[in-house]
Amino acid sequence: MIPPYLLYLGLTAAIELHREARQRGMLLMVGCMICTSLSIAPAAMLARHADFVDLDGPLWPKSDHPGGAALRGPALGVPAPALWAPGAALQQLHSLKL
């Protein structure tokens, strides 16, 4: 069993959790509760590697950060890169080898 405390430790722990789960042959879900786009920006980077994704939390509050997540047809458009990880940090996230 994967220790539950790993579920709440941020992006670095999420990457480790992903690796451990895949090694064990498990399916992965990335999700959120009601939040802003700033909260889901790191999750959006990991979502492309998940089997199930539920990141619609920023659609529920009355307002959100400029450049935040938005519905684009039936899909959720991810937050603008500058919202969370400008420059070199964004490049590192896009090149993650999970």
Secondary structure, DSSP 8 states (H G I E B T S, - for coil): ---GGGGGS-HHHHHHHHHHHHHTT---EEE--S--HHHHHHHHHHHTT-SEEE--GGGSSS---TT--EEETTEEE---HHHH--THHHHHHHT---
